[in-house]
């Protein structure tokens, strides 16, 4: 399992194609789950969740990567 962040155009845009994708490296997973308030993969919610602007800032600091600010960003657990 791993965390995956996806980005789509903000709002109710007709273009619903994926604009951003980030597979979270294992070294960062625990810190990001802490930002989200998740205790682990087994206690994470199903589906993908819209990140708040504060969560995006905190996650960007953890992974040392600035995600695009013009997109709605979501996070979910991928079982692979």
CORMO-V601288 format. One record per helix or strand. SS is the DSSP state (H for helix, E for strand). FROM is the first residue (numbers start at 1). TO is the last residue. If there is no record, write none. Layout:
ss->[SS:SS]
from->[FROM:FROM]
to->[TO:TO]
//
This chain:
ss->[E:E:H:H:E:H:E]
from->[2:20:26:41:48:53:71]
to->[9:23:36:43:50:63:78]
//
